Amino acid sequence: MTPRRVAVVGGGIAGLALAAGLDPDRFEVVLHEAEPERKALGAPLGLWPSALKALARVGAEPKVEKPGAGRLYSITGRPLSPITRPGLLAVPRPELLAGLEAAVPPSVRRVEQAVADPASLDADLVVGADGVRSVVRGLVHPRAAERVETPYVALRGVRPAATPSLAGEYWGRGLIFGLMPFGPSGSKREYWFTTHRSDLGPEPLDAATVLAEARERFAGAARVVRGALEQAGPDTIATRLWVAPPLPTYVRGRYVVVGDAAHAATPNLGRGACDAIVDAVTLAEALNAEGDLRRWQAKRLPLTQAARATAGTVMRAVTRS
């Protein structure tokens, strides 16, 4: 039976893209989001052509820009090689979410409340677009219910652009630093991030504590790296990196998972937002066409699970260099 009532758990990128893509004349959609205020937060995201084409199909076309040229450096600042990302564009996360919000039909009902028990939702189809902490994933595959902790913590921040010529990634043993300029000319800013191995915890992590540890770990790094950490302000975000476990199916009965709920990975490939968008838009198209969700899964699962595994391999290789 074709579902008519769809409950979307999670109102982030994947959830909004799905709600924007479902035909409002055929589906009653309820979008559950516990923290709507988080839409104003976030750094630039990279979008590949497949994601941009998917956004256009649901009427969400945020203003994007081409990232500046970057290089790969050793952690001490020795240039290694240029970074080429043909076709990659960037958009600040708040602008991407605003574009998706504008594309969501007014008939979609919003519930600003956490979903503790998705099995209790009154819907023909329950879609988990609720990230790596997904409460829906366990209903799709019980042995994959829990997220997987990695040994890495990350810091993220934004500052006024100072050194666009030094943009790129800096790799060292157990250490990664990245710097990406963004924004219009004359008001450019820089998004920076670090990743290092750490035993700090439990969550939520205290940003000041993680910063202090990072300053110690990166003490021998290039000046631009040390400068970013020294200038980091109170708005710096500190997180433990978590990933989704391997998942052999995205569909079980009336439950489906998309985006990070299905394949959250370490950020090395820069595909998180892209794959979430493509998952959601192609799922909406399959539902609109009354297609078999197993066929949708057959296209999306191999690609996204391979990307999840590859990102982890890259992270391990980089942090052992």
Protein Blocks (a to p, Z undefined) as FASTA:
>chain_A
ZZfbdcdehjbfklmmmmmmpcfklbccddddfblmlmmgccdddddfklmmmmmmnopa
cddddddddddddfkopafbdcddehiacddfklmmmmmmmmpcfklccdddddfblmlp
ccfbdcdfebjklcklmmmommlmpccddfbdcdddddddfblmlgccdddehiacdddd
edjehiaccddddddddfbdcddddfklmmmmmmmmmmmmcfklmmmmmmpcfkbccddd
ddddddfbfbehjbccehjllmpccfklopmmmmmmmmmmmmmmmmmnopafklmmmmmm
mmmmmmmmmmmmmmmmmmmZZ
